[in-house]
Amino acid sequence: MAAFLPDLVCKLEEFLHVSPVYGNCGVYGSRYVPRAARIGLEAVTVLKVNVEVVSVHVLQLTGNVIQMFVGIVGSDKSVEFYYLTVPSCGDGTLGIPDQKGDNYECRNMKLLLKQQQRVLLGRSDVSGWGAFLKTSVERYMIVKIHHFYSISMIRHDLWHYRLSQLFSICAKYVRAKNEYLNPWLQFVLDAYRKGDKLKFANHSPDPNCYAKVIMVAGDHRVGIFAKERISAGEELFYDYRYEPDRAPAWARKPEASGSKKEDAAPSSGRAKKLA
Ligand SMILES: C[S@@+](CC[C@H](N)C(=O)[O-])C[C@H]1O[C@@H](n2cnc3c(N)ncnc32)[C@H](O)[C@@H]1O
């Protein structure tokens, strides 16, 4: 297979479930898809796919998740089929990382916002208050959408507080990958101002949520997605992604802290609880 394919699969794997399928999927003649591909069934559009897509069979459109077979042509003209489970933006648009595999792009903010879940506040078994999901979500589904605000919009005295509220996973994405928002310190996810209950989500090194920068009609948002199926009443966790040398004791991984349970509260808890 062509050299770019593993690269593509790598990028997708981070975000999507991708596994090769070798079966009897019809090949309908190839076409090059430079930026967007109209891929037939259910008027699904794949954004920014820089590969040849020979056939796509949408298997199932359940909630916000679309399952499909995709035939991808390598530069050596061989075709491999992949089974994809991808989040849908609700308007038939698939949320797909851009070429850098980092951004998630969606055209319709209204539809995106509609997919947000109700988050409840409850006592966490891990630490203080925690965020809990009201109804269950499937893997890859959107839990919440956050805004980015320019630092200039935030009062200086609130800056440190807000920075401490900033989920560093978002900062990491912005800092590491997103050139539009570079340098990342110019922007802050203003969880405080939004008053969103998700700001009470506690840390876990094995979280059930993750963040992605989303481009919506030219605007940046941070999407919080389910990393796995999350049941109703389950507590939501992020990996705060502290730098190893800056992590507080409670966030240190057992191997990094030297012992399994040290002084502070548990760092790896994944409490299940009804809110
Ligand atoms: C965004 S707040 C989360 C809500 C917090 N539990 C509360 O009651 O306000 C982040 C703070 O929660 C605590 N925290 C988060 N995850 C934790 C964990 N796994 N173990 C212990 N404390 C944690 C830390 O004090 C951290 O500064």
The ligand as an SDF file (V2000), in Angstrom:
LIG
                    3D

 27 29  0  0  0  0  0  0  0  0999 V2000
  -11.4610   21.7790   37.5370 C   0  0  0  0  0  0  0  0  0  0  0  0
  -11.4310   21.3770   39.2330 S   0  0  0  0  0  0  0  0  0  0  0  0
  -12.4530   19.9480   39.2900 C   0  0  0  0  0  0  0  0  0  0  0  0
  -13.5830   20.1110   40.2500 C   0  0  0  0  0  0  0  0  0  0  0  0
  -13.1890   19.9140   41.6730 C   0  0  0  0  0  0  0  0  0  0  0  0
  -13.2520   18.5190   42.0410 N   0  0  0  0  0  0  0  0  0  0  0  0
  -14.0640   20.7420   42.5930 C   0  0  0  0  0  0  0  0  0  0  0  0
  -14.7050   20.2160   43.4940 O   0  0  0  0  0  0  0  0  0  0  0  0
  -14.1080   21.9720   42.3950 O   0  0  0  0  0  0  0  0  0  0  0  0
   -9.8020   20.7910   39.3650 C   0  0  0  0  0  0  0  0  0  0  0  0
   -9.3770   20.4660   40.7790 C   0  0  0  0  0  0  0  0  0  0  0  0
   -9.9780   19.2590   41.2310 O   0  0  0  0  0  0  0  0  0  0  0  0
   -9.0390   18.4620   41.9380 C   0  0  0  0  0  0  0  0  0  0  0  0
   -8.8410   17.1970   41.2190 N   0  0  0  0  0  0  0  0  0  0  0  0
   -9.1330   16.9630   39.9380 C   0  0  0  0  0  0  0  0  0  0  0  0
   -8.8780   15.6920   39.6100 N   0  0  0  0  0  0  0  0  0  0  0  0
   -8.4050   15.0810   40.7190 C   0  0  0  0  0  0  0  0  0  0  0  0
   -7.9440   13.7680   41.0130 C   0  0  0  0  0  0  0  0  0  0  0  0
   -7.9300   12.8100   40.0970 N   0  0  0  0  0  0  0  0  0  0  0  0
   -7.5040   13.5190   42.2500 N   0  0  0  0  0  0  0  0  0  0  0  0
   -7.5210   14.4660   43.2030 C   0  0  0  0  0  0  0  0  0  0  0  0
   -7.9440   15.7510   43.0060 N   0  0  0  0  0  0  0  0  0  0  0  0
   -8.3750   16.0570   41.7660 C   0  0  0  0  0  0  0  0  0  0  0  0
   -7.7660   19.2680   42.0100 C   0  0  0  0  0  0  0  0  0  0  0  0
   -7.7730   19.9810   43.2220 O   0  0  0  0  0  0  0  0  0  0  0  0
   -7.9060   20.2260   40.8490 C   0  0  0  0  0  0  0  0  0  0  0  0
   -7.1940   21.4270   41.0470 O   0  0  0  0  0  0  0  0  0  0  0  0
  1  2  1  0
  2  3  1  0
  2 10  1  0
  3  4  1  0
  4  5  1  0
  5  6  1  0
  5  7  1  0
  7  8  2  0
  7  9  1  0
 10 11  1  0
 11 12  1  0
 11 26  1  0
 12 13  1  0
 13 14  1  0
 13 24  1  0
 14 15  1  0
 14 23  1  0
 15 16  2  0
 16 17  1  0
 17 18  1  0
 17 23  2  0
 18 19  1  0
 18 20  2  0
 20 21  1  0
 21 22  2  0
 22 23  1  0
 24 25  1  0
 24 26  1  0
 26 27  1  0
M  CHG  2   2   1   9  -1
M  END
$$$$
